[in-house]
Amino acid sequence: MELILSLAIGVLAGSGVWLVLRPRTFQVIMGLSLISYAVNLFIFSMGRVTLGVPPVIDPNWAGDASHYADPLPQALVLTAIVIAFATTALFLVILLASRGFSGTDHVDSKESLK
């Protein structure tokens, strides 16, 4: 399970970095989204990936905290997902506005100086 999770984090982060280095604005936005997904998976994996444990308190296991899932990484990832969605929506609105003004979404420093 840990190998699959680490491979997924690596593939998402690598693809995101590759897309961020592209000259098109939409590809940069998608790259930032992939990097944020990789970071979310990384934070989620830091909360001990365990299968079949209850997220709420079971009266039979009252004293042992090792039987429960850690709620803090789950809360952090949920908050990060909401913030990333809002930021992506803002970036897309800015992309559409800049495309309307310039006619293209290609980032080229030579054309911006004209």
N, C-alpha and C positions, 0 to 999 in steps of 0.2 A: 504494500500500500504506500509506503514512504517513497519507494522508487518511482512509482507512477506519479505521485504528487510532486516530487522534485523535478521530474521530467516535464510535467505540465507547466510548472513555474518557470523553468528554463526556456521552454519553447515560447511561452507567452512573452517573457521578458526579451528574449532575442528577437522575436518578430516585431515587438513594439519598438525596440531600439532601431531596427532596420527601417521601419516605417517612419519614425521620427526624422531620420536622416534623408528622407526623400524630399524633392523640391515642391511637391504639391501640398497645399494646405489641408485638403481633406485627408490625405494619407498621414499627415502629422497628427491630426486629431484622432484618427483611428489608432495610430501608434501610441499616443498618450492613453487611450482607453485600454489597450492591451497591457501596457505597463501597469496601469492601476489595477487591472484584474490580477496580474502576477503578484503585486504587492498585497492585494486582498487575500489571495491564496496563501501567501507566505505568513501573513498575520494569523490567518485561520489555522494554519498548520502548527503555529507556535503554541496553540492551546491544547496540545496533546490530542492527536487524532485517535479517537477511540470509537469503536463500533458497538452498538447495542447497550449503551449506558443511558439512563434517564437524565434529561436536563433539569428535572425538578426533584425535590427531595422525596425519597421513598422512606416510609416509616421503619422499614426493616433494616435499613442501612444508616440509621440516624447519626452515628458518630464518625464514620469513615468517609473522609472527603475524596478519597481516591476513586470512589464509585461514581462520581458525578462529572459531567462535562463542565468545562470552564466557561462561564458566560461572558467574561470580559472580551476575549477575542471575537466572539460572535457579535457582541454589541458594537465593537469597533469596526468590524467589517460591514455591518448593516449601515452604520453611519457613513462610512466611506463610500458605499454604493450610492446612497442618496446624494452625497456631495458630488460624486463623479458624474452622476446623471445630470445634475443641475449645471455643472461646469461644461459638460459636453454640449448641452443645449445652448448655453451661452456662446460657446465657440462656434457652433453651427450658425447661429444668428449673425455673429460677426463675420463669418465666412461668406454668408449670402450677401451681407451689406457690402463687403469689400469687393466681391465679384460684381455686384451691381455698379459700383463706382469705377472699377478698373476694367471690367469685361473679362477677366481671367482670374484663376486662383493659383496661377503659377508664381512662385516666389523667385524673382530675378532682380538682383540689385542693380543691374545695368539699365533695365527698363524703368525702374522706379526713379532713377536720376533724370530721365528725360522730361 
